[in-house]
Amino acid sequence: MDTMSFMNNYAQYYNKAYENLTPDWFENKQAVDAYIELNRKTLIEFYEDYSKQFSFPQNDYSELKVLDLGCGLGGVSQYFAGKGAKVTGVDVSSLAVSFASELAKSKKLDIEFKVLDLSLDNSSFGEFDLIIDSHLLHCITEEKGRENYFKFVKNSLSKEGLFLLETMVFQKQFRTPVEYSMDEDWTLYKGETPFRKVKPGIELEDEIKSSGLEISYLYFHAELSFEVFDEYKDYPHQNLPQTARLAAKINKS
Ligand SMILES: C[S@@+](CC[C@H](N)C(=O)[O-])C[C@H]1O[C@@H](n2cnc3c(N)ncnc32)[C@H](O)[C@@H]1O
């Protein structure tokens, strides 16, 4: 399957991934909470460091409108809703969105969830003070889809709003896992299927700048700080992708 024909299939691909989460598994509250915690952990750590360093938010959380992109089961959404923010989570997988809604309800958290393919649809449905992406961007592998994604972010960010992103980036000694391959455009394929985009940091910076956003904070974590491939457990950190953590605002100049 080439990259173009994959373009409309994010919904199908990610719905399939979420089908692995069985009703039995959902019954096990501890397992669900542990899974959510594991997936959101590094983003929350990043957010908390950032918010201490830059005194964010300046006002009360109840005045903060937060958008969680690629929300999955909604762990990041739950964290901000727990602080009192008004939160919307979006994901391409309708299955993830219905799980996330149920989980939020069970925790008595008022969160709005929407199904949206950010590689295709860039029309905004509101202005947000904080837009968070915890590991979605590297799932969008084709350039057109990423352009759409950034248009959506720019259209949805308030004038002084903050975009926080955590994503995988390439490094020189990167080792492609067995059964994966990488092309010259940094697309990592799982068999025939485009799976992740792992760009070098400098290319990610260029992509963000040309989308009309201005990076105000950028930090490269020397090693991948979240789990992607089981096989990575045995790799030395210099063979793994790195993690980029960045904050950006709308470029007003
Ligand atoms: C690696 S998971 C991260 C989940 C969640 N943010 C977290 O940190 O736990 C990536 C999420 O992005 C979603 N996703 C992938 N492609 C997408 C797209 N084109 N539009 C919207 N969401 C997408 C997937 O369904 C998945 O839930």
The ligand as a Gaussian input file, in Angstrom:
#p B3LYP/6-31G(d) Opt

LIG

0 1
 C        0.157000       6.840000      20.225000
 S       -1.562000       7.137000      20.468000
 C       -1.535000       8.385000      21.764000
 C       -2.802000       8.392000      22.594000
 C       -2.876000       9.463000      23.686000
 N       -2.597000      10.800000      23.205000
 C       -1.944000       9.140000      24.813000
 O       -0.899000       9.804000      24.940000
 O       -2.275000       8.232000      25.554000
 C       -1.936000       8.111000      19.036000
 C       -3.416000       8.447000      18.909000
 O       -3.585000       9.270000      17.756000
 C       -4.762000       8.865000      17.065000
 N       -4.613000       9.251000      15.649000
 C       -3.820000       8.680000      14.715000
 N       -3.980000       9.291000      13.536000
 C       -4.889000      10.281000      13.721000
 C       -5.478000      11.259000      12.864000
 N       -5.177000      11.296000      11.570000
 N       -6.377000      12.128000      13.383000
 C       -6.713000      12.070000      14.709000
 N       -6.199000      11.162000      15.554000
 C       -5.295000      10.274000      15.077000
 C       -4.822000       7.355000      17.280000
 O       -6.126000       6.834000      17.135000
 C       -4.293000       7.227000      18.713000
 O       -5.342000       7.263000      19.651000

